[in-house]
């Protein structure tokens, strides 16, 4: 039951009138305020020119950049491309105008793509392709009347709250500068800015008499900060050193400075109610609740069961206000938009709409007392992941608990499960159509290109639409560049894209030339790998990287620990489906949504075009990734064959198939080693590089190794419930971690067959978990440079397995 303070708060909320604005008026008012915070035009123009210099230093003088008002763009954000009228061959050839530096950078990218045939992606997905750009003085001219591209909606949002841990955790300023350049070129103008917040929290909590020692038990380690921030865990991987806190705060100020120079609006964190355990002792009358277990093996209190300060408590507003104000002191008045996800995987104690409304109002009050113009940005994941709780009355209560226009919702999984369709446009609340796409930073070719090309347009043009942006909210980045390039474009497109035509231009831009075999391959990939319409959230569950932990001696899959049971359908190509249904109904299942034979054909076409593209880094990345994908799905089939042979007590067949599975791991490891972007060593070395002393170096390496393997705690006989959640197809990780896991498992199965005894699953778990713990604590070095000819290796593997 709500307590007296809550009832009083509800009464106040009822009695105090809220001035209501219509949705367009509220959004326009917010945009005007944000525009007033932008850097001067000269600063933004210089920042855009610096992006050009880093991207294309040979062409710095070929472009003229100018900031213009929204009036020049019909009242909206836009960029304009025009030819410069030259009396000689010297001077800028192309003029790009935009309402912010982001618009200018977007216009530059648009011109380079669609007039010069260039391509920009992350370095780890092949980098840039600029060979096709003509020399200065010879740039293609646009049409005489120029080109104007308006944003149909105000915002292009970027990041998930966990991206900071899965992808950004070990970055220095050099890497961040590249990312912000990429963001600007993609048109991103509303990015999360979560770096360094622990330093702010340290200062805030010290003012509430929390000691630094108490905070050691509160903050997670560097690779697990996202979940400590959300109140899922505490202390795991920690403590954080003062060096880390100070270093990250400096980095955050560099990040914010650059975002502001480019005209972006950063989204800062706010208080969600997650507090140190010590606060309960200091404020014994405060309404602080210990939350339940979140994915620990046995509820170990060293990292389990965090504390939540109820938003109805007056202390909640005090702490929330102090945090916002401390950020203002550190960073200046840089934004009005703050993220808060109090109820993400933490349901309120009651489903009473009045109580939920009071909680939402209190969360917003903590923001608005710190910044009177604050707008609450909330991930809408809870409406999907906990839909049994968030029914229409509860959703309305939360969404309508703040003044209209003071909340923006991220429709986080709109590419697969759009909530706007089933919630009457979030009951009138402005929202951003988002692509989630990736979990745990897994490496898997996957996506729904048709949904990306049409979903944002359908949402924006639907009746009574409250959509205000397009967003990308992947948990991990640096994969599937085709998905993210198209998604970014949708923030500037008012009509649906014809994907097949777009893919032809994409292929030509990405590789710098027309290669018909590769274009044909992309046509296949469009309706196979990039056409996942089964509605399943795509965690990579391929057996090499998420090895099943179960005893196949007994029939039911129920002997797999419940948290590790595969939920996804293993379907081989159509010729084998009937047989598969008959023989593997009780086997672990991996996600497969396309015909594997068709994708093998696409790989053959990719290889056929290889002689024309052997020097292309973008081609090399895609070739390695596609070959990896094909071989990994083949390994799933081989695993099923091995386990089926075991269950049939066929010693010879089991030996053959288990050896083939192990050999596939070895072969894929060699393949991945041929491209710099698939190396475990890079991840580990960037972690160690941030360390200031040997203690930090060991801690950071343990964090880096643990996140991509066991993730969370284990016992001698129980793997972490989150093991392999952040699995990676990286050379070094396959050979040193996934290979011994599979080898030991199959050796135990073979022994069971030879001795005619049950599989000793407990003994295997003991051995494997011990090996994993040792690996996580290890310090052995792994290569950071590629080795081998990717095209030759891929051709040899194709011949070995498919000819």
VOGUDO-608948 format. One record per residue (C-alpha): x, y, z; residue in one letter. Coordinates in steps of 0.25 Angstrom, whole numbers, padded with zeros to 4 digits, always signed. Layout:
N
XYZA...
# end
This chain:
803
+0000+0000+0000X+0005+0014-0003X+0010+0021+0010X+0005+0035+0015X+0016+0042+0008X+0012+0036-0005X-0003+0039-0003X+0001+0054+0000X+0010+0054-0013X-0002+0049-0021X-0011+0059-0015X-0002+0071-0018X+0000+0066-0033X-0015+0066-0034X-0017+0080-0029X-0006+0087-0036X-0010+0090-0050X+0000+0086-0061X+0000+0096-0073X-0002+0086-0085X+0004+0089-0099X+0001+0081-0111X+0011+0071-0116X+0017+0080-0127X+0017+0092-0118X+0024+0085-0107X+0035+0079-0116X+0037+0093-0123X+0039+0099-0110X+0049+0089-0106X+0056+0090-0120X+0057+0106-0118X+0063+0104-0104X+0073+0094-0109X+0077+0103-0121X+0080+0114-0112X+0091+0106-0105X+0098+0103-0118X+0112+0107-0121X+0114+0120-0129X+0114+0118-0144X+0129+0120-0146X+0132+0109-0135X+0123+0099-0142X+0128+0103-0156X+0142+0100-0151X+0138+0087-0145X+0132+0082-0158X+0145+0086-0165X+0153+0078-0155X+0144+0066-0158X+0147+0068-0173X+0162+0069-0170X+0163+0056-0162X+0154+0049-0172X+0160+0054-0185X+0172+0063-0183X+0175+0065-0198X+0162+0072-0200X+0161+0082-0189X+0161+0093-0198X+0151+0087-0208X+0139+0090-0199X+0133+0102-0193X+0124+0101-0180X+0114+0110-0175X+0104+0110-0163X+0090+0115-0167X+0077+0118-0160X+0066+0108-0160X+0058+0119-0168X+0067+0116-0179X+0062+0101-0178X+0048+0104-0177X+0048+0104-0162X+0054+0090-0161X+0068+0085-0159X+0075+0082-0173X+0087+0082-0181X+0089+0089-0195X+0098+0085-0206X+0102+0095-0217X+0113+0097-0227X+0123+0108-0224X+0123+0118-0236X+0138+0118-0239X+0145+0127-0249X+0157+0119-0248X+0161+0104-0244X+0165+0109-0230X+0157+0110-0218X+0145+0102-0212X+0137+0094-0222X+0125+0090-0214X+0118+0098-0203X+0111+0091-0192X+0102+0099-0183X+0095+0093-0171X+0087+0098-0159X+0098+0091-0150X+0111+0085-0152X+0105+0072-0151X+0096+0075-0163X+0109+0080-0170X+0116+0067-0168X+0104+0059-0172X+0103+0068-0185X+0118+0065-0187X+0116+0050-0185X+0103+0050-0194X+0112+0057-0205X+0123+0047-0204X+0114+0035-0204X+0105+0039-0216X+0114+0048-0224X+0127+0042-0222X+0124+0027-0219X+0131+0027-0205X+0128+0020-0193X+0130+0022-0178X+0129+0011-0167X+0136+0008-0154X+0151+0005-0155X+0147-0009-0149X+0137-0012-0160X+0147-0008-0171X+0148+0007-0170X+0147+0017-0181X+0147+0015-0196X+0151+0028-0202X+0159+0023-0214X+0147+0026-0223X+0147+0041-0220X+0153+0050-0231X+0165+0059-0228X+0163+0073-0224X+0159+0082-0236X+0151+0070-0242X+0140+0068-0232X+0126+0065-0238X+0117+0076-0239X+0103+0075-0233X+0091+0080-0241X+0090+0095-0244X+0079+0098-0234X+0086+0090-0223X+0081+0080-0214X+0073+0082-0200X+0071+0070-0191X+0062+0073-0179X+0061+0065-0167X+0046+0060-0166X+0048+0058-0151X+0057+0066-0141X+0066+0055-0136X+0076+0044-0139X+0078+0037-0126X+0090+0028-0123X+0094+0018-0112X+0089+0008-0102X+0092+0010-0088X+0101-0003-0088X+0108+0001-0100X+0118+0009-0091X+0122-0005-0085X+0121-0014-0097X+0128-0005-0107X+0134+0008-0101X+0139+0004-0088X+0154+0004-0092X+0154+0016-0101X+0164+0027-0100X+0161+0041-0106X+0167+0037-0120X+0157+0026-0122X+0146+0035-0116X+0150+0046-0126X+0148+0036-0138X+0134+0032-0132X+0129+0046-0131X+0134+0049-0145X+0126+0036-0150X+0114+0041-0142X+0114+0054-0149X+0116+0048-0163X+0104+0039-0160X+0095+0051-0155X+0095+0047-0141X+0090+0059-0133X+0085+0053-0120X+0096+0044-0114X+0097+0038-0100X+0109+0044-0092X+0110+0034-0080X+0126+0034-0078X+0131+0039-0065X+0118+0039-0057X+0124+0031-0045X+0133+0043-0043X+0121+0052-0041X+0114+0041-0033X+0126+0041-0024X+0125+0056-0021X+0110+0055-0019X+0110+0043-0009X+0122+0049-0001X+0113+0061+0002X+0103+0051+0007X+0113+0045+0017X+0116+0033+0008X+0131+0029+0009X+0140+0026-0002X+0141+0012+0004X+0126+0010+0004X+0127+0014-0011X+0137+0003-0014X+0125-0007-0011X+0116+0001-0019X+0123+0004-0033X+0125-0008-0042X+0138-0011-0049X+0141-0003-0062X+0135-0014-0071X+0122-0015-0063X+0119-0001-0060X+0106-0001-0068X+0100-0011-0059X+0104-0005-0046X+0098+0008-0051X+0085+0001-0053X+0085-0005-0040X+0087-0020-0045X+0099-0022-0038X+0110-0016-0029X+0125-0017-0027X+0126-0028-0038X+0140-0025-0044X+0143-0014-0035X+0147-0006-0028X+0149+0007-0037X+0163+0014-0034X+0163+0029-0033X+0172+0029-0045X+0160+0023-0053X+0150+0033-0047X+0159+0045-0051X+0163+0040-0064X+0149+0037-0069X+0144+0051-0064X+0155+0057-0072X+0151+0049-0084X+0136+0052-0082X+0139+0067-0083X+0147+0065-0096X+0135+0057-0102X+0125+0068-0098X+0133+0079-0103X+0134+0072-0117X+0119+0069-0117X+0116+0083-0114X+0125+0089-0125X+0118+0080-0135X+0104+0085-0130X+0100+0072-0124X+0091+0071-0112X+0097+0061-0102X+0088+0053-0093X+0093+0053-0079X+0090+0043-0068X+0081+0045-0056X+0077+0039-0043X+0069+0026-0044X+0069+0022-0029X+0081+0013-0029X+0089+0016-0016X+0100+0010-0007X+0097+0001+0004X+0103+0010+0014X+0092+0021+0011X+0082+0012+0018X+0090+0013+0031X+0092+0028+0030X+0078+0031+0027X+0071+0019+0035X+0057+0025+0032X+0058+0027+0017X+0050+0017+0009X+0061+0009+0004X+0058-0005-0002X+0068-0017-0004X+0065-0022-0018X+0064-0037-0022X+0075-0045-0029X+0079-0041-0043X+0086-0053-0050X+0096-0058-0039X+0098-0072-0037X+0095-0073-0022X+0091-0059-0017X+0105-0056-0013X+0103-0043-0005X+0117-0038-0009X+0111-0033-0022X+0096-0037-0022X+0084-0030-0018X+0086-0015-0019X+0078-0004-0011X+0067+0005-0017X+0063+0018-0011X+0048+0020-0014X+0045+0032-0022X+0034+0036-0013X+0044+0038-0002X+0048+0053-0001X+0063+0048+0000X+0061+0043-0015X+0059+0058-0019X+0070+0063-0011X+0080+0053-0017X+0075+0054-0031X+0075+0069-0031X+0089+0069-0025X+0094+0060-0037X+0088+0069-0048X+0094+0082-0041X+0108+0075-0040X+0108+0072-0054X+0104+0086-0058X+0116+0091-0049X+0125+0081-0056X+0121+0083-0070X+0113+0095-0071X+0099+0097-0077X+0101+0087-0089X+0087+0080-0090X+0073+0079-0085X+0071+0064-0088X+0074+0054-0077X+0073+0039-0077X+0067+0031-0066X+0062+0016-0066X+0057+0014-0051X+0048+0003-0055X+0057-0004-0065X+0057-0019-0061X+0052-0014-0047X+0037-0014-0046X+0030-0004-0036X+0025-0011-0024X+0010-0009-0028X+0003-0008-0041X-0006+0003-0035X-0006+0014-0046X-0007+0025-0036X+0005+0020-0029X+0013+0018-0042X+0009+0032-0046X+0014+0038-0033X+0027+0030-0035X+0029+0036-0049X+0026+0050-0044X+0036+0049-0033X+0047+0044-0043X+0044+0056-0052X+0044+0066-0040X+0058+0062-0036X+0062+0065-0051X+0054+0078-0052X+0059+0084-0038X+0073+0082-0043X+0070+0088-0057X+0056+0095-0059X+0056+0091-0073X+0059+0077-0072X+0053+0066-0081X+0053+0052-0077X+0058+0042-0088X+0054+0028-0084X+0057+0014-0091X+0044+0007-0094X+0050-0006-0093X+0042-0009-0080X+0029-0009-0088X+0034-0020-0096X+0042-0028-0087X+0032-0027-0075X+0019-0026-0083X+0012-0034-0073X+0013-0023-0063X+0012-0011-0072X-0002-0012-0077X-0009+0001-0083X-0013+0007-0069X+0001+0005-0064X+0008+0010-0077X-0002+0023-0077X+0001+0025-0062X+0016+0026-0064X+0016+0033-0078X+0006+0044-0073X+0013+0046-0059X+0021+0058-0065X+0016+0070-0072X+0014+0068-0087X+0027+0070-0095X+0035+0067-0083X+0037+0052-0086X+0043+0045-0099X+0042+0030-0100X+0052+0021-0108X+0043+0011-0115X+0056+0002-0113X+0052-0010-0121X+0044-0004-0132X+0051-0011-0143X+0045-0024-0138X+0034-0021-0127X+0029-0007-0129X+0022-0002-0117X+0016+0010-0123X+0007+0001-0131X+0000-0005-0119X+0001+0007-0110X-0007+0018-0118X+0007+0025-0120X+0011+0023-0106X-0002+0030-0102X+0002+0043-0108X+0016+0043-0103X+0027+0047-0112X+0036+0035-0116X+0048+0031-0124X+0047+0019-0134X+0059+0011-0130X+0067+0000-0136X+0073-0010-0125X+0078-0020-0133X+0090-0025-0125X+0092-0032-0111X+0105-0033-0104X+0113-0028-0115X+0112-0042-0122X+0118-0043-0135X+0107-0049-0145X+0102-0044-0158X+0088-0041-0156X+0077-0031-0158X+0064-0027-0165X+0067-0017-0176X+0053-0016-0181X+0048-0012-0167X+0059-0002-0166X+0055+0004-0179X+0041+0005-0176X+0038+0005-0161X+0042+0019-0158X+0034+0024-0170X+0022+0016-0165X+0023+0021-0151X+0024+0036-0155X+0013+0036-0165X+0003+0028-0157X-0009+0034-0151X-0007+0043-0139X+0008+0040-0140X+0017+0046-0128X+0030+0041-0134X+0041+0051-0133X+0053+0043-0137X+0061+0031-0142X+0071+0024-0133X+0081+0013-0132X+0082+0006-0119X+0091-0006-0121X+0097-0012-0109X+0110-0013-0116X+0116-0006-0128X+0126-0009-0140X+0119-0020-0148X+0108-0021-0159X+0111-0007-0165X+0100-0008-0176X+0090-0008-0165X+0095+0004-0158X+0097+0012-0171X+0083+0010-0175X+0077+0013-0162X+0085+0026-0161X+0080+0030-0175X+0066+0028-0170X+0067+0040-0161X+0068+0049-0174X+0058+0041-0183X+0043+0044-0184X+0040+0032-0193X+0043+0018-0192X+0056+0012-0198X+0056+0002-0209X+0066-0007-0202X+0070-0015-0214X+0074-0003-0222X+0081+0003-0210X+0089-0009-0208X+0095-0008-0222X+0100+0006-0219X+0104+0002-0205X+0113-0010-0211X+0119+0000-0221X+0122+0010-0211X+0127+0000-0200X+0137-0006-0209X+0140+0005-0219X+0136-0001-0232X+0125-0010-0239X+0127-0025-0237X+0115-0032-0242X+0118-0045-0234X+0118-0037-0221X+0105-0029-0225X+0099-0043-0227X+0103-0048-0214X+0097-0036-0207X+0084-0039-0214X+0084-0052-0207X+0088-0047-0194X+0077-0037-0194X+0066-0048-0194X+0074-0058-0185X+0083-0052-0174X+0077-0038-0175X+0063-0043-0175X+0061-0048-0161X+0045-0048-0159X+0043-0058-0148X+0042-0048-0137X+0054-0054-0129X+0064-0045-0122X+0077-0049-0128X+0087-0053-0118X+0098-0061-0125X+0095-0075-0120X+0104-0083-0129X+0110-0094-0122X+0124-0090-0124X+0122-0078-0116X+0110-0082-0107X+0113-0096-0104X+0102-0104-0098X+0104-0108-0084X+0095-0121-0083X+0096-0136-0081X+0091-0143-0094X+0091-0156-0087X+0077-0154-0083X+0066-0150-0093X+0060-0137-0088X+0067-0124-0090X+0062-0120-0076X+0075-0125-0070X+0082-0112-0076X+0082-0102-0065X+0069-0094-0068X+0077-0081-0070X+0085-0087-0081X+0074-0094-0089X+0074-0089-0104X+0061-0083-0108X+0064-0082-0122X+0061-0091-0134X+0072-0099-0141X+0067-0101-0155X+0077-0106-0165X+0074-0104-0180X+0061-0108-0184X+0065-0122-0189X+0069-0126-0175X+0057-0120-0167X+0048-0132-0167X+0060-0141-0162X+0064-0130-0152X+0050-0130-0146X+0050-0145-0144X+0064-0146-0139X+0067-0133-0131X+0054-0130-0124X+0061-0131-0110X+0074-0125-0114X+0079-0111-0111X+0075-0101-0122X+0082-0089-0128X+0076-0078-0136X+0075-0080-0151X+0065-0072-0160X+0070-0074-0174X+0074-0085-0184X+0089-0088-0181X+0091-0093-0195X+0087-0080-0201X+0097-0073-0193X+0108-0083-0197X+0104-0078-0211X+0106-0064-0207X+0120-0067-0201X+0124-0074-0214X+0120-0061-0222X+0128-0053-0212X+0140-0062-0214X+0138-0061-0230X+0139-0046-0229X+0151-0046-0220X+0162-0044-0230X+0156-0030-0234X+0156-0026-0219X+0168-0033-0213X+0173-0019-0208X+0160-0014-0201X+0160-0014-0186X+0145-0013-0187X+0144-0026-0196X+0154-0033-0187X+0145-0030-0174X+0132-0035-0181X+0139-0047-0187X+0144-0052-0174X+0131-0049-0167X+0123-0056-0177X+0132-0068-0177X+0131-0068-0162X+0116-0068-0162X+0115-0079-0172X+0125-0088-0164X+0119-0085-0151X+0105-0090-0156X+0112-0102-0162X+0118-0105-0148X+0104-0104-0142X+0100-0116-0151X+0112-0124-0148X+0110-0122-0133X+0096-0128-0135X+0102-0139-0142X+0112-0142-0131X+0102-0142-0120X+0092-0150-0128X+0103-0161-0131X+0106-0161-0116X+0091-0163-0112X+0091-0174-0122X+0103-0180-0116X+0111-0179-0129X+0125-0178-0125X+0131-0176-0139X+0121-0166-0143X+0122-0158-0130X+0137-0158-0132X+0137-0153-0146X+0127-0142-0143X+0133-0137-0130X+0147-0136-0137X+0140-0128-0149X+0134-0119-0139X+0148-0116-0132X+0154-0115-0146X+0144-0104-0150X+0148-0096-0138X+0162-0097-0141X+0160-0093-0156X+0151-0081-0152X+0162-0077-0143X+0172-0076-0154X+0162-0069-0163X+0159-0058-0153X+0174-0056-0150X+0175-0051-0165X+0168-0038-0162X+0172-0028-0151X+0157-0026-0147X+0155-0040-0141X+0166-0041-0131X+0165-0043-0116X+0178-0037-0114X+0173-0023-0118X+0162-0023-0107X+0172-0028-0096X+0183-0018-0100X+0174-0006-0100X+0169-0010-0087X+0183-0011-0081X+0187+0002-0088X+0178+0010-0079X+0184+0005-0066X+0193+0014-0058X+0200+0003-0050X+0202-0012-0050X+0190-0014-0040X+0180-0007-0050X+0186-0014-0062X+0183-0028-0055X+0169-0023-0051X+0166-0017-0065X+0170-0030-0072X+0162-0038-0063X+0150-0029-0066X+0152-0030-0081X+0154-0045-0081X+0142-0048-0072X+0132-0039-0079X+0134-0047-0092X+0134-0061-0086X+0127-0064-0072X+0122-0050-0070X+0117-0052-0056X+0120-0061-0044X+0120-0076-0043X+0122-0088-0034X+0131-0100-0036X+0120-0107-0043X+0111-0096-0048X+0115-0087-0059X+0110-0072-0059X+0096-0070-0063X+0101-0060-0073X+0112-0068-0078X+0115-0065-0093X+0105-0054-0093X+0115-0045-0099X+0122-0056-0107X+0131-0051-0118X+0137-0058-0131X+0151-0053-0129X+0164-0061-0133X+0171-0064-0120X+0158-0066-0112X+0154-0077-0121X+0167-0084-0120X+0170-0082-0105X+0156-0082-0099X+0145-0088-0108X+0154-0099-0113X+0158-0105-0100X+0143-0104-0095X+0138-0113-0107X+0150-0122-0106X+0148-0126-0092X+0133-0127-0093X+0135-0137-0105X+0146-0145-0098X+0136-0147-0086X+0125-0152-0096X+0135-0161-0103X+0140-0167-0089X+0125-0169-0086X+0123-0177-0099X+0136-0185-0097X+0133-0189-0083X+0118-0191-0085X+0115-0181-0074X+0107-0168-0072X+0113-0155-0076X+0120-0149-0064X+0114-0135-0066X+0118-0130-0052X+0132-0134-0054X+0132-0127-0068X+0127-0115-0062X+0137-0115-0050X+0148-0116-0060X+0143-0106-0070X+0140-0096-0059X+0153-0097-0053X+0160-0095-0067X+0151-0083-0070X+0154-0077-0056X+0169-0079-0059X+0167-0073-0073X+0160-0061-0068X+0172-0058-0058X+0182-0061-0069X+0192-0051-0075X+0197-0058-0087X+0198-0049-0099X+0190-0050-0112X+0194-0044-0126X+0189-0030-0130X+0193-0031-0144X+0186-0039-0155X+0194-0052-0161X+0191-0059-0174X+0184-0056-0187X+0169-0055-0184X+0165-0058-0198X+0174-0070-0200X+0169-0075-0186X+0154-0073-0189X+0156-0080-0203X+0163-0092-0196X+0152-0093-0186X+0141-0092-0196X+0148-0103-0204X+0150-0112-0192X+0136-0111-0187X+0127-0108-0199X+0133-0113-0212X
# end
